Amino acid sequence: MLNIWGVMLFIRLSWIVGEAGIGLGVLIILLSTMVTSITGLSTSAIATNGFVRGGGAYYLISRSLGPEFGGSIGLIFAFANAVAVAMYVVGFAETVVDLLKESDSMMVDPTNDIRIIGSITVVILLGISVAGMEWEAKAQVILLVILLIAIANFFIGTVIPSNNEKKSRGFFNYQASIFAENFGPRFTKGEGFFSVFAIFFPAATGILAGANISGDLEDPQDAIPRGTMLAIFITTVAYLGVAICVGACVVRDATGNMNDTIISGMNCNGSAACGLGYDFSRCRHEPCQYGLMNNFQVMSMVSGFGPLITAGIFSATLSSALASLVSAPKVFQALCKDNIYKALQFFAKGYGKNNEPLRGYILTFLIAMAFILIAELNTIAPIISNFFLASYALINFSCFHASYAKSPGWRPAYGIYNMWVSLFGAVLCCAVMFVINWWAAVITYVIEFFLYVYVTCKKPDVNWGSSTQALSYVSALDNALELTTVEDHVKNFRPQCIVLTGGPMTRPALLDITHAFTKNSGLCICCEVFVGPRKLCVKEMNSGMAKKTGLAYKEQNQGFLCCSGGRLFQGWCPKSSSGLRLRKDETKHSGDWI
């Protein structure tokens, strides 16, 4: 919950309600929840399909779709979490700088003050993270308590009778007229449904915070599904409650002038504020400082005790930064341990009884510090959101792909999922990426593509029983069965050869001759025949079979390898030993060795 609730809850949700209205504001929240809920269901299904180790989203995707997808998204996801640390810390620093401005206590200037405060903050957070999960968990509990108190403080403030100062700023407690007036949208110039949605959606991300520390959970198969879905439900209820309450209590525009009251004899302009005794009509012609549309500190004004909302903002930003600072090194360490990128093997080493990735912490700290010193993340934030959405899309696709491939190893204990819903979630995530920022989505996909190609070319020596492998078998089997009903035709003729090579590297010239007319487009089976007693033949066939098969596959003249044996060479039957249904037009090749 701490990683989902963020600054948006306190300083942007009221503005979103002012722009989109209560009706469309609720729709924006529910649409965001749909994306995260489907992803949560897919995550729960994958997490309960076997033993879950550390690595979070990277581990789930790589073990489902293979190293190509997992390697590309793992690097992006770890980097996004590292930059997210800077984003949350800068949000915290900006709030502190605003407080310094109010008290006229600036140290240098706003930009440099953000850098100074942000640098000090990230050093403290690094110390908490390096201290281990016990200290990090204790800090998260304290921050959660502060955040819950701040949210409760807001709801209590909505029922405390408003004084004249708050009324002049647009707060009138619950009023049916204000609810009706704020129900429809009133978009300002340059804003629309999707632009407002793009601003809110990052507030719904963070659902993988639990999965990212899967290696530190006592029972991840139970904790990840229950914690993820419960967090989505509670945070959604909180967002909906705040949106509806603030929309029913505060008008869109207010002057803040307590003298703008309606006196007897004045004409009322028909607005909700006018009916409640205040004339804010001049806000139509000149900018005002208060109301849903103009004041980002509405929740602080409405609350029973304003400083508690400030404490809530601090809690939301620091908790999210701390969660990202812990997640990024652990995901990165899991990626490095798999040795997919050999140059990153240095960061795989862990320290202490909990195998803490101290080297990863330092790397994350340096990345975060670099972006904190920029002190302006408005152009980077959409890219971070797209990186997270790319992870969500691949998690949903992983769940769909594993179900579609009908892999025997796909037996999740969590049954509340559907492969077509997961596919819809993957498409929806991709669509949201382009709605939020199309060029950031393009950059994300380009980076993923190049990383995918790199891992594919390197061919890491891993075998995780991925759904990609399962689907390859299903596709090959379906195609082989379909070939049995296809009649021969001269246009589709392809040579099918049995080549008596012995070992795959014994007679390369014989393979070269065969390759001259198959060109790796026809079927080629390299055969090695063992003559002698059956037990001895079986022993010789099994010894080094995997290595020989690999050599046969890696050679330019590609083909299958089969072995057979018997007391007499003439009794050997190629059709029974190849494991494939050969056509009647097969050709046998042999050298001068019989």
N, C-alpha and C positions, 0 to 999 in steps of 0.2 A: 504493500500500500504506500509505503514511504516513497518508493521510486515512481509510482504513478501520480500521486499528488505532487504538485509542484507549484511554481510561482504563478502559473496560469490560473490556478484556483482562486488566488487572492487578488491579483491585480489585472486580470484580463477577462475573467468570466462575466463580470458585470458589463464590461464594454461589449462583449459578444452578444449578450441579451439585449443591450441597447440597439445594436446594429440589426441583428436578425430577428429580434422579438422573442417572446417566450416560446411561441409555437415552433419556429424554425430553429431556435436555440436548443430546444429539447430534441429536435430531429438531428441536429449536428452531433449532440452527445450520444444519441442512440446509434447513429451511423458509425461513429468511432468505436462504440462498444461492440457493434456487430463484428468489426474487423478484429478487435482484440479477443472477443469471445470465441470466434471460430479458430483463431490461432491458439488460444488457450486449450480448446478441445483437442486440436491436433498435437500440441505439445504433450498433453496428458496421455494421449494414446501412445505416442512414441516413447515417452518416459516409462510407461508400464509394460513395455515389450521386451524387457530384459534388464540385466544389471546396468545401472547408470553410473558412470564414473564422472570425474571432474571434467569441466570443459563446456558445460551449458549448451548453448545453441550450436556451437561448433560440433560437440560430441553427438548431439541428436541428429544433425544433418549429415555429418560424415559417415556415421554408421548406418544411415538409412539410404543415402544416395551415392555414397562412395567418396573417395578422397578428392575427386575433381571438384565436385560441388562444395564439399566440406572445407577443402583447403582454401578456396576462393572466398567463401563467405566468412570463414573463421578469421582470416586476416583483416577483412573489412570490418567485421563486428568488433574485434578487439580494438582496432584503431578508433572506431566510432565511440566506443565507451571511454577511451582515453581522452578524446576531444570533448566528450560530454562532461567530463570532470571540469574542464575549463569553462564550459558554458554555464554550468550550475554555480561555480565559484564566482564568475563574473556577475551573475545575477545577484548573488549574495553581496558582492562588493558594491554594486550599484545601489542597492538598498541602503547600505551603510553610508555611502557617499551622500545620498539624499538626506539622511538624518544629520550628517555633518553640515550640509548646506543650511538646514533649518536652524541649527544652533550657531551658524557662522564660525565653524571650527575646521575649515578646510586646511589640509596640510600643504598641498602644492597647488594642484588644479584637478578638476574632475577626472581627467584621463589618467594622470599619474597616481592619483589617490586610488583609483580602481586597481592599478597595477600593484601598488604597495600592499593594499589590503588583501587582494587576491593571492599574492605571493605568500604572505604570512599564513593565510588560511589554508592553502594547499600543503604547506609544510606541516602544519598541525594535523591535517587529515592524513598525510603520509605516515606520520608517527603513530596515529591510531591504527592504521591499516597494518603497518609492519608489526605492531604489538601482537597481532593475531586475531583470529575470529572471535575469541572470547571478549576482547575489549571492543571490537567492532560491533558485536551483538549488543553489548551493554549500552554503547553510545546510540545505537539505533533505537533501543527501547526508550531511552530518555527523550530522543527527538520525536518518537511516535507519540508519547504522552503529551508533549508540548503541542504537537500538531492537532491532536484530538481536542485538547482544551481550547485551542484557538478556533476550531470549527464550531465547537459547542458555544463558545463566546459569541460567535456571529448569530447563531440561531436564537440565543437568549436575548441579544440586542434587538432583534426584530419585534419582540413583544414588549420591550420597555418603552413606555410612552415617550414620544419624540418631543424635544424641547424646541423653542423658537429658532435656535441656531441651526439645528439639524433640519427643521422644516424649510428654512431658507435655502438649504443645500439640496433639497429634493426628497428628504426622507420623511414619510408620513405614516409609518407602520403599515399594516395590511389594509389595503383599500381595494374594493371591487372595481372602482373606476380606474385606478392605476393599472390593475391587472388587465382590464379590457383594452386600455390605451396602449399598453406595452406588448400585447399579444401578437400583433402583426409586425412585419419588418419595417425598418426605416433606414435603408442603407444610405450612407453618405457617398459623396463622389469618390469613385475609384474602388469602392467596396461592393461585394456581391456575396452570394451564398458560399461559393467555393473559396473565395479569398478569406472569408471569415472561418470557414471550415479548416483551411490550411493553417491558420493561426492557432486554432484550438487543438488540432489533432496531436501535436507533440505532448499535450497534457495527458493523453490516454496511453502513451507508450510506457515502457518500463515493466511490462508483464513478465519479462524473462529474467528479472532480478533473482528470483528463487532458483531458476534452472541454471543460471550462471555460476552459482556456488553449489552445484549438485554434489561435488566431491566432499563438501563439508557437512552435508545433511546426513542424519542418522539413518533415515529411511526415505531416500529420494522418490521411490516409486509411489509412496503414499503422500509425502509432503508436497511434491510438485503439483500433482493434480488438484489436491484439496486447497493448497495455499494460493495457487494461481487463480482458480475459478472464484474462490471466496474474495480475493483481493479485487478482482474485476467487478464483482457484484457490489461490494461495499463502496468502492470508489465511484461507481456509476450512480448509486443512490445518493451519495454526497454531492456529486456534480449536479444531478437533477434537482435535489433539494435546494441547493444554493441558487441555482438559476431561477427556479420558480419563486422562491422567497424574495430575492432581490428584485425580480421583475414585478412583484406585487406590492412592493414597499417604496420604491424609488422611481421618480419620474426621469425622463430622458434628459431634460435640460433644466438647470436651475442657476440662479444668479449668485446665491450666497448672501444677498442683501436682505437683512431682516425688515427693511422698510418697504419691500415690494409686496405689501399686503393689499388685499382688496378692501376698499372702504365703501361705505354705503353710497350708492349713486353711480358707481363705476360699472361699465359694461364688462361682462365676463366673456372671454373668448372661447368658451366651451371646452377647454382642456381640463384634465383631471386636477391639476394644481390649482386652476382657477376655481373649480368647485370646492376646493379645500381651503380657499382663502388667500391664495398667492397668485400674483401676476408675473409670469416668466416669459411674457410674449416678446420681450426685446431680444431673447435668445435666438429668435428667428432671423434677426437682422445683424447681430453682432455676436462674436464668440463668447461663451460663458465658461466658467471654470468648474462648475459642479453638475451633478446628474450622471446618469449611466453613460452618456456619450462622451463626457468630457473629463471625468475624474476617475483615475485608475485606483484610487484609495477608497472606493465606496464601501467595501467590506469593513475597513477600519472605522469609517464614520458610522456605519450601522451597528457595529458591535457594541456590546456592553462596556468593554474596556479596550480602547484602541491599541495600546502597547502589546496586548496579547496577540493581535493580528500580526504585528511586526515580528514578534517571537515566532509565530507560525510560519511566516515567510522565511525567516532564518532556518527554522527546523526543516522546512520542505527543501530548500536549496542545499543545505549541508548534508541532509540525509541522502538526497539523490546523488550528490557529488561523492559521498563516501561509498555508496553502493556501486557506483561506476568505477571508482578507484580500486575497489576490491575485485569487481567482475573482470575488468580488462586484463590484469596480469594472469588470472587463473585461466581464462579462455586462451590467452596467448601461450601460456605454459603447456596446456593440453595440445595445442597445435604443434608446438615445437617438439614435444615428446614423440609425436607420431612421425617426426623426421620427414615431413612432406617437403618442407623448404630446408635443405641441408645447411644453408647459410645462417639459419636462425637457431641452430642446435644449442648455441651458447645459453639461450634463455630457458632451456628445458630443466635446468638444475633447480632443485628445491632445497630448503633449509629447515631444520627443526623437525619435531615430531609430526607436525602437520604438513610438512613438505611445502612450506610457504615460498612462493616465487619472488624472492627478494630482488632478483635482477629484473624481473618484469615490473615490479613496483617502481624501481628507479627509472626504467624506460617510460612507463606511464606518467610518472612525475615530470620527466623532461618534456614529453609531448604536451602535457597539460600546461606546464609553465610557459612554453613557447606561445601557446594560444592565449594565455592570460595576459602576457605582455603586449599582445595586439590590442586588447581591451575593447574589441569590437567584433562580435560574432554574428551579426545580422545576416551576413552572406553565407556563413558556414552552417548555421543552424538548420536550414532546409536540407543540406547535404547529409547531416547527421540523421535527420528524420528519415531520409530516403534509405540510408544504410540500414537502419532498424527495420524499415518496411521490407527491404529486400530480404532480410533474415526471416521475417514473418512469412513472406511469400514462399520462400524455400521450405520452411517448416510445414506449411500447409501442403505444398506440392509433395514433400517427402511422405506425408501421411497418405495422400492420394496414390502416389506411385507404389508404395508398399502394398496397399490394398489391391490396386489394379494388377500388379505382377503376380498376385496370389502366391507369394513366397511362403513355404512351409514354416519359416522362422517368424512370420508376422502373426503373432497371437497376443495382442495387447490385453491386459487385464481390465483396462478402462474401456468399457463398451459404449460410452455415450459419444459416438462420433460416426460420421458417414463420409465415405470417400468423395462423394460428389459435392458435399458441403465443403470439404477441405479444398477441392479444386476451385469451387466458387470463391473461397477465401483467398486463394493464391491469386486469382484473377482480380479480385477486389483490391488486394494490396498493391498490385501493379498499377491499377487504375488510380488509386489514391496517390501513389508516387508521382504520377504525371499531373494530377490535379493540384497537388501542393506546389510542385516546381518541376516543370518538364525538363529543363536543362540539367537540373540536379539528378533527375531520374536517368537521363541519358548518360551522364558521367558515371553514375553508379553501375549501370549495365555494361558500359565499356570497360571499366576496371574489372568487373566480375568476369567478363569474357576473356580478357587477356590473362588473368590469373588461372582461369579454367584451362585455357590452351597451354599455359606453361606447365601445369600439373599433369595434363594429358600427355604432353611430349616427354616429360621426365619419367612417367610411368613408375610411381613409387611402389616398392615391393611390399604391399599390404593386401590382406584378404579379410575383409570385414563381413562378407556375406551380405552385400548391399542389395537393395531391391533392383538396382540397375543390372546386376549380374543375374538376378532371378528373371527379370524381364527378357534378357538376352536369350536365356534358355527357352522360355515360353515362346518367344518369337521364332527361334530356330526350329523348335518342335512343330509349331503350326505351319511354317513354310515347308518343312520336310514332308509333313502329312499332305499338304496341298499338292506337292510335286507328284505324289502317287497317282493323282487323277489327271495329270497333264499328259496329253499325247505327244509323241515325238513329231518334230517338224524340222525341216532342213534349215529354216531361218533361226531356230533356237538351238542348233546343235552346239554342244560344248564337249570337248574330249574328256573322258573319265579314265584315269590311268592308275593302274597298280604297278608300282615301280619296286622291283626287288633289289633294294639298295643295300640290305644289311643294316648296319648302323647309319644314322642320318648323315654323318660326315665321312663315311667310308668310300662312297662312290659319287663324288660331286659331279663328275662328268655326265653320269647317267641322269642326274637331276637336271643338269643344264640342257640336255637334249629334250627331256620331257617339257621343260619350261619354255622351250623354243616354240611349241605350238599350244601350250595351255595358257601361258602368260598370266598365271595366277587367277584366271577366270574359270578354268575347268577344275574338276575334282582330281586331286593327286593324293594317293595314299602310298607312303613309303613303308615297305614291309621288311621286317627282319625275322627270319625263320631259324628256329633252334631245333637241331636234330639230336635225339637222345631219349633217355627215359623221361617220363612225364614229370616226375617231381623235380628232376634237375632242370628241365626246360622251364617250368614255372618259376623256379628260383632265379634263373638267369633273366627271364622276362621281367620280373618285378624289380630286379636290382637296377637302379639308375634310370627307371622308366620316366620319371618326372623330368630329370635333367635332359634326357634324349628328346622328350617331347618339346621342351623349351628350345633346344637347339634347332629342331625342325621348324618351329614356328618363327624363330628370329631370323632364319636364313632368308635371303632374297627369294629363293625358290620355295614358296610356302606350300605346305601340305600337311596332311594328317600322318600320324605314325601309329602303326599297329605291329604287334608281335604275335607270333604263333610258334608252335612246336609239335613235334611228334617223332616217332621212331624212324619214319621214312619221310624224306622231303616230298616225294611224289604224292603222299597222302594229304598234303596240306590243302585246306580249302579256304581261299581268301574271302569268300562271301560270308562265311560264318564267323570270321575273326575280325572283320573290319568294323562291325557295329553299325554299318550304314547299308542302306538298300541301294545296291549298284544296279545300273541299268544294263540292258543286254548288249549295249554297244561299248562296253568297257574294253580297255586295251591294257595288256600286260607287257611291261618292259623288264628286260633282264640283261645283265652283262654276261661275259664269258666266264662264269664261275660255277656252273652246275657240274 
